[in-house]
Amino acid sequence: MSDRGSNALGSSLGSAVQFVDGHLQAVRMTKFTSVLEIPNNFIDKSIKLRGRIHQVTENGLEIEHIPIYLPFISSLQRKWQSDGLLMVRLAGLQMTDEGRTWLTEQVKSPHVIWFQLLRRDNSFVDCMVQLNKGTIFSVSLNEEILKKGLGRAIKIEGLHSNPKLYWRLQTKLLKAELKAQKKGKGIWKEPTILEKISNNVQNSNIFQHLNNLFSWVKSFRNK
């Protein structure tokens, strides 16, 4: 190899080493134990992070962030990192109680998920959440809940600076909700004829007047 080629290779290697040295500390300290620790630019760029499910809560998921470990310093990383869980909400949907029950059955500790940061709201972060299915496949929990009619699609907040991503994600959620509507799943299930008749009778003025009359007669007899 010529001296010019050697110098070029050495310069490239030197730059790579400087880059690694300059970012090594940042890589070491990438585990977030609180939503407030997540840098603003991570959320602005809708970065995807990996995490481990701890439990399903009324508001979403408690997740332990799993940082990118470097093999030769992994033991030091784990030693320096503190414990703490991120409070993650599923963005773009309003979940029903049945949806929370389904979510509890589907995601159990220590399932690994990927969560895409969309917005920080006090101690919570709104995300699109992907659940790993095997080594290759994954499913969007946000979309699955809507496909089963276990929630309603709502506006995704926090993507004002990225309209392209907003419309892509919002369209996916609306399509998932539409599938549930067409198949009559969950909250979109059509009542049976007997249920319709029963509801109509209960909502009619005649039924209400009769119910009031029976209550009055019952109270009169008890006097």
C-alpha positions as CSV (number, residue, x, y, z in Angstrom):
1,M,0.0,0.0,0.0
2,S,1.3,3.5,-0.9
3,D,2.2,6.1,1.7
4,R,-0.8,8.2,0.5
5,G,-3.2,5.2,0.9
6,S,-1.7,4.4,4.4
7,N,-2.1,8.1,5.4
8,A,-5.7,8.1,4.2
9,L,-6.6,4.9,6.0
10,G,-4.9,6.1,9.2
11,S,-6.8,9.4,9.0
12,S,-10.1,7.6,8.5
13,L,-9.4,5.3,11.4
14,G,-8.3,8.2,13.6
15,S,-11.6,10.0,12.8
16,A,-13.6,6.9,13.7
17,V,-11.8,6.5,17.0
18,Q,-12.3,10.2,17.8
19,F,-16.0,9.8,17.0
20,V,-16.4,6.7,19.2
21,D,-14.4,8.4,22.0
22,G,-16.5,11.5,21.8
23,H,-19.8,9.6,21.9
24,L,-18.8,6.8,24.3
25,Q,-20.0,8.6,27.4
26,A,-23.4,9.4,25.7
27,V,-23.8,5.7,24.8
28,R,-23.0,4.6,28.3
29,M,-25.6,6.9,29.8
30,T,-28.5,6.1,27.5
31,K,-30.8,4.4,30.0
32,F,-33.7,6.7,30.9
33,T,-35.3,6.0,34.3
34,S,-37.8,8.9,34.1
35,V,-39.7,10.6,31.2
36,L,-38.1,13.9,32.2
37,E,-34.7,12.5,31.5
38,I,-35.5,11.9,27.8
39,P,-33.8,14.7,25.7
40,N,-36.1,17.0,23.8
41,N,-34.4,16.2,20.5
42,F,-35.2,12.5,21.0
43,I,-38.9,13.4,21.1
44,D,-38.6,16.0,18.3
45,K,-37.1,13.3,16.1
46,S,-39.6,10.6,17.2
47,I,-36.8,8.3,18.2
48,K,-37.7,4.6,18.8
49,L,-36.5,3.1,22.1
50,R,-36.5,-0.4,23.3
51,G,-38.0,-1.4,26.6
52,R,-39.3,-4.2,28.9
53,I,-42.9,-4.3,30.1
54,H,-43.4,-4.2,33.8
55,Q,-47.1,-3.8,34.1
56,V,-50.2,-2.3,32.5
57,T,-51.7,0.6,34.4
58,E,-55.0,2.6,34.1
59,N,-53.1,5.1,31.9
60,G,-50.9,2.9,29.8
61,L,-47.7,1.0,30.4
62,E,-44.8,1.0,32.9
63,I,-41.7,0.3,30.9
64,E,-38.1,-0.2,31.8
65,H,-35.9,1.3,29.1
66,I,-33.3,-1.0,27.6
67,P,-30.4,1.0,26.3
68,I,-27.9,0.0,23.6
69,Y,-25.2,-1.9,25.4
70,L,-21.6,-2.1,24.1
71,P,-20.2,-5.6,24.8
72,F,-16.9,-4.4,26.2
73,I,-18.5,-2.0,28.7
74,S,-21.8,-3.6,29.4
75,S,-21.0,-4.5,33.0
76,L,-19.9,-0.9,33.7
77,Q,-23.1,0.4,32.1
78,R,-25.3,-1.8,34.3
79,K,-23.4,-0.8,37.4
80,W,-23.7,2.9,36.8
81,Q,-27.4,2.9,35.7
82,S,-30.1,3.5,38.2
83,D,-33.5,1.9,38.4
84,G,-36.7,3.6,37.2
85,L,-39.7,3.1,34.9
86,L,-41.1,5.2,32.1
87,M,-44.8,5.9,32.1
88,V,-45.9,5.3,28.5
89,R,-49.3,6.0,27.0
90,L,-50.6,4.6,23.7
91,A,-50.9,7.6,21.4
92,G,-53.9,8.3,19.1
93,L,-56.5,6.2,20.9
94,Q,-59.0,6.4,23.7
95,M,-59.0,2.9,25.3
96,T,-62.0,1.2,26.9
97,D,-61.9,-0.9,30.1
98,E,-62.1,-4.0,27.9
99,G,-59.1,-2.7,26.0
100,R,-57.1,-2.5,29.2
101,T,-58.1,-6.0,30.1
102,W,-57.0,-7.2,26.6
103,L,-53.7,-5.3,26.9
104,T,-53.1,-6.9,30.3
105,E,-53.5,-10.3,28.8
106,Q,-51.3,-9.6,25.8
107,V,-48.3,-7.8,27.4
108,K,-46.8,-9.4,30.4
109,S,-43.5,-8.9,32.1
110,P,-40.9,-9.2,30.8
111,H,-42.1,-8.8,27.2
112,V,-39.8,-6.6,25.1
113,I,-41.4,-3.8,23.1
114,W,-40.3,-0.8,20.9
115,F,-41.9,2.6,21.6
116,Q,-41.7,5.6,19.3
117,L,-41.6,8.9,21.2
118,L,-44.2,11.4,20.0
119,R,-45.0,13.7,22.9
120,R,-44.1,14.4,26.5
121,D,-46.9,15.3,28.8
122,N,-45.7,15.9,32.3
123,S,-44.6,12.5,33.7
124,F,-46.0,10.6,30.7
125,V,-44.8,10.1,27.1
126,D,-47.2,9.3,24.3
127,C,-45.9,6.6,21.9
128,M,-46.6,4.2,19.2
129,V,-45.9,0.8,20.7
130,Q,-44.7,-2.3,18.9
131,L,-44.8,-5.7,20.6
132,N,-42.3,-8.2,19.4
133,K,-43.8,-11.5,18.0
134,G,-41.0,-13.9,17.7
135,T,-37.7,-12.8,16.3
136,I,-38.9,-11.1,13.1
137,F,-42.5,-10.0,13.4
138,S,-44.1,-7.3,15.6
139,V,-47.5,-5.7,15.9
140,S,-48.6,-2.2,16.8
141,L,-50.6,-2.3,20.0
142,N,-52.2,1.0,19.1
143,E,-53.6,-0.4,15.9
144,E,-54.5,-3.8,17.4
145,I,-56.7,-2.2,20.1
146,L,-58.6,-0.2,17.4
147,K,-58.9,-3.2,15.1
148,K,-60.7,-5.1,17.9
149,G,-63.0,-2.3,18.7
150,L,-61.5,-1.8,22.1
151,G,-61.1,1.9,21.8
152,R,-61.6,5.0,19.6
153,A,-59.1,6.8,17.4
154,I,-58.4,10.3,18.5
155,K,-56.0,13.0,17.2
156,I,-52.3,12.3,17.7
157,E,-50.7,15.1,19.6
158,G,-47.1,16.3,19.5
159,L,-46.2,16.1,15.8
160,H,-46.7,19.7,14.7
161,S,-43.2,19.8,13.2
162,N,-43.5,16.5,11.4
163,P,-46.8,16.5,9.4
164,K,-45.7,13.7,7.1
165,L,-45.2,11.3,10.1
166,Y,-48.5,12.6,11.7
167,W,-50.6,11.8,8.6
168,R,-48.9,8.4,8.2
169,L,-49.6,7.3,11.7
170,Q,-53.0,9.0,12.0
171,T,-54.1,7.2,8.7
172,K,-53.0,3.8,10.1
173,L,-55.1,4.3,13.2
174,L,-58.2,5.5,11.3
175,K,-57.9,2.5,9.0
176,A,-57.7,0.2,12.0
177,E,-60.8,1.7,13.6
178,L,-62.6,1.4,10.2
179,K,-61.9,-2.3,10.1
180,A,-63.5,-2.8,13.5
181,Q,-66.6,-0.7,12.4
182,K,-67.1,-2.8,9.3
183,K,-66.8,-6.1,11.2
184,G,-68.9,-4.8,14.1
185,K,-66.3,-5.6,16.7
186,G,-66.2,-4.3,20.3
187,I,-67.8,-0.9,20.8
188,W,-69.0,-1.1,17.1
189,K,-71.0,-4.3,17.7
190,E,-74.6,-3.9,16.6
191,P,-77.2,-4.8,19.2
192,T,-79.5,-7.8,18.5
193,I,-83.2,-7.3,17.7
194,L,-84.2,-8.3,21.3
195,E,-81.6,-5.8,22.7
196,K,-83.0,-3.1,20.4
197,I,-86.6,-3.8,21.6
198,S,-85.5,-3.9,25.2
199,N,-83.7,-0.6,24.9
200,N,-86.6,1.1,23.1
201,V,-89.1,-0.1,25.7
202,Q,-86.8,1.1,28.6
203,N,-86.4,4.5,26.9
204,S,-90.0,5.0,26.1
205,N,-92.2,7.5,28.1
206,I,-94.8,4.8,28.6
207,F,-92.4,2.5,30.4
208,Q,-91.1,5.3,32.5
209,H,-94.6,6.3,33.5
210,L,-95.6,2.7,34.3
211,N,-92.4,2.3,36.4
212,N,-93.2,5.5,38.3
213,L,-96.8,4.2,38.9
214,F,-95.6,0.8,40.2
215,S,-93.2,2.6,42.5
216,W,-96.0,4.8,43.8
217,V,-98.3,1.9,44.4
218,K,-95.6,-0.1,46.2
219,S,-94.8,2.9,48.5
220,F,-98.6,3.4,49.2
221,R,-99.0,-0.3,50.2
222,N,-96.1,0.0,52.6
223,K,-97.7,2.9,54.5
